[in-house]
Structures are given as structure tokens and as C-alpha cells.
Amino acid sequence: MDEATIERLAAAAHRAHCVEYERQNGEPYWTGGDYEQLDGDAKEFARVTVRAVFKERNSMLEEERQERRDHPSYERWRNTKTEKQKG
């Protein structure tokens, strides 16, 4: 994932944080949802969080793929697909 995408997602996560903060506290977060007001350390924290979430999601997707590959019907499907391509 490129850095521009990570930055965009980090900003979205910050906006979500601000919405939830206001919901729970009855007042806006000090940035008002403006990611650019955060300092470098806070922005890096948001980026690291986004990377961690996507790393875990990618791991979950790979586990799901492996579960499908391990399913008995997968081999039948794969063989059928191969036969159709040969035919």
C-alpha cells in the first residue's frame, strides 16, 4: 500500500476518532477532525495503526483463502476448471 493511501486512511481514522470523541464527551476533539493539526508523532501513530489493521486484514484474507483451498470441493473445482481450459 503506498504512503499516500496510508496517509488518506490515517486522516479518515482520525476523523472517526473525533466523531466518537464528540459522541462520548459531548464536545468536539481539539482538532475538530482536521488531521493536519496533529503533530508528526500523532500522525505517525495513526499511520502505524492503519498499517497494523491492514496487515491483520491481509492475514485474515490469506487464512480464508487457505480454508477454501483445504476444503474437499476445492480440488474438484480446480480439476473441473483445468479440464475446461484444456478442452
Contact map, one row per residue, 1 for C-alpha under 8 A:
111011000000000000000000000000000000000000000000000000000000000000000000000000000000000
111111000000000000000000000000000000000000000000000000000000000000000000000000000000000
111111100000000000000000000000000000000000000000000000000000000000000000000000000000000
011111110000000000000000000000000000000000000000000000000000000000000000000000000000000
111111111000000000000000000000000000000000000000000000000000000000000000000000000000000
111111111100000000000000000000000000000000000010011000000000000000000000000000000000000
001111111110000000000000000000000000000000000010000000000000000000000000000000000000000
000111111111000000000000000000000000000000000000000000000000000000000000000000000000000
000011111111100000000000000000000000000000000010010000000000000000000000000000000000000
000001111111110000000000000000000000000000100110110000000000000000000000000000000000000
000000111111111000000000000000000110000000000100000000000000000000000000000000000000000
000000011111111100000000000000000000000000000000000000000000000000000000000000000000000
000000001111111110000000000000000000000000000100010000000000000000000000000000000000000
000000000111111111000000000000001110000000000100000000000000000000000000000000000000000
000000000011111111100000000000001110000000000000000000000000000000000000000000000000000
000000000001111111110000000000001000000000000000000000000000000000000000000000000000000
000000000000111111111000000000001000000000000000000000000000000000000000000000000000000
000000000000011111111100000110111000000000000000000000000000000000000000000000000000000
000000000000001111111110000100001000000000000000000000000000000000000000000000000000000
000000000000000111111111000000000000000000000000000000000000000000000000000000000000000
000000000000000011111111111110000000000000000000000000000000000000000000000000000000000
000000000000000001111111111110000000000000000000000000000000000000000000000000000000000
000000000000000000111111111000000000000000000000000000000000000000000000000000000000000
000000000000000000011111110000000000000000000000000000000000000000000000000000000000000
000000000000000000001111111100000000000000000000000000000000000000000000000000000000000
000000000000000000001111111100000000000000000000000000000000000000000000000000000000000
000000000000000000001110111110000000000000000000000000000000000000000000000000000000000
000000000000000001101100111111110000000000000000000000000000000000000000000000000000000
000000000000000001001100001111111000000000000000000000000000000000000000000000000000000
000000000000000000000000000111110000000000000000000000000000000000000000000000000000000
000000000000000001000000000111111110110000000000000000000000000000000000000000000000000
000000000000000001000000000111111100000000000000000000000000000000000000000000000000000
000000000000011111100000000010111110000000000000000000000000000000000000000000000000000
000000000010011000000000000000111111110000000000000000000000000000000000000000000000000
000000000010011000000000000000101111110000100000000000000000000000000000000000000000000
000000000000000000000000000000000111111000000000000000000000000000000000000000000000000
000000000000000000000000000000100111111000000000000000000000000000000000000000000000000
000000000000000000000000000000100111111111100000000000000000000000000000000000000000000
000000000000000000000000000000000001111111100000000000000000000000000000000000000000000
000000000000000000000000000000000000011111110000000000000000000000000000000000000000000
000000000000000000000000000000000000011111111000000000000000000000000000000000000000000
000000000000000000000000000000000000011111111100000000000000000000000000000000000000000
000000000100000000000000000000000010011111111110000000000000000000000000000000000000000
000000000000000000000000000000000000000111111111000000000000000000000000000000000000000
000000000000000000000000000000000000000011111111100000000000000000000000000000000000000
000000000110110000000000000000000000000001111111110000000000000000000000000000000000000
000001101100000000000000000000000000000000111111111000000000000000000000000000000000000
000000000000000000000000000000000000000000011111111100000000000000000000000000000000000
000000000100000000000000000000000000000000001111111110000000000000000000000000000000000
000001001100100000000000000000000000000000000111111111000000000000000000000000000000000
000001000000000000000000000000000000000000000011111111100000000000000000000000000000000
000000000000000000000000000000000000000000000001111111110000000000000000000000000000000
000000000000000000000000000000000000000000000000111111111000000000000000000000000000000
000000000000000000000000000000000000000000000000011111111100000000000000000000000000000
000000000000000000000000000000000000000000000000001111111110000000000000000000000000000
000000000000000000000000000000000000000000000000000111111111000000000000000000000000000
000000000000000000000000000000000000000000000000000011111111100000000000000000000000000
000000000000000000000000000000000000000000000000000001111111110000000000000000000000000
000000000000000000000000000000000000000000000000000000111111111000000000000000000000000
000000000000000000000000000000000000000000000000000000011111111100000000000000000000000
000000000000000000000000000000000000000000000000000000001111111110000000000000000000000
000000000000000000000000000000000000000000000000000000000111111111000000000000000000000
000000000000000000000000000000000000000000000000000000000011111111100000000000000000000
000000000000000000000000000000000000000000000000000000000001111111110000000000000000000
000000000000000000000000000000000000000000000000000000000000111111111000000000000000000
000000000000000000000000000000000000000000000000000000000000011111111100000000000000000
000000000000000000000000000000000000000000000000000000000000001111111110000000000000000
000000000000000000000000000000000000000000000000000000000000000111111110010000000000000
000000000000000000000000000000000000000000000000000000000000000011111111011000000000000
000000000000000000000000000000000000000000000000000000000000000001111111010000000000000
000000000000000000000000000000000000000000000000000000000000000000111111111000000000000
000000000000000000000000000000000000000000000000000000000000000000001111111100000000000
000000000000000000000000000000000000000000000000000000000000000000000011111110000000000
000000000000000000000000000000000000000000000000000000000000000000011111111111000000000
000000000000000000000000000000000000000000000000000000000000000000001011111111100000000
000000000000000000000000000000000000000000000000000000000000000000000001111111110000000
000000000000000000000000000000000000000000000000000000000000000000000000111111111000000
000000000000000000000000000000000000000000000000000000000000000000000000011111111100000
000000000000000000000000000000000000000000000000000000000000000000000000001111111110000
000000000000000000000000000000000000000000000000000000000000000000000000000111111111000
000000000000000000000000000000000000000000000000000000000000000000000000000011111111100
000000000000000000000000000000000000000000000000000000000000000000000000000001111111110
000000000000000000000000000000000000000000000000000000000000000000000000000000111111111
000000000000000000000000000000000000000000000000000000000000000000000000000000011111111
000000000000000000000000000000000000000000000000000000000000000000000000000000001111111
000000000000000000000000000000000000000000000000000000000000000000000000000000000111111
000000000000000000000000000000000000000000000000000000000000000000000000000000000011111
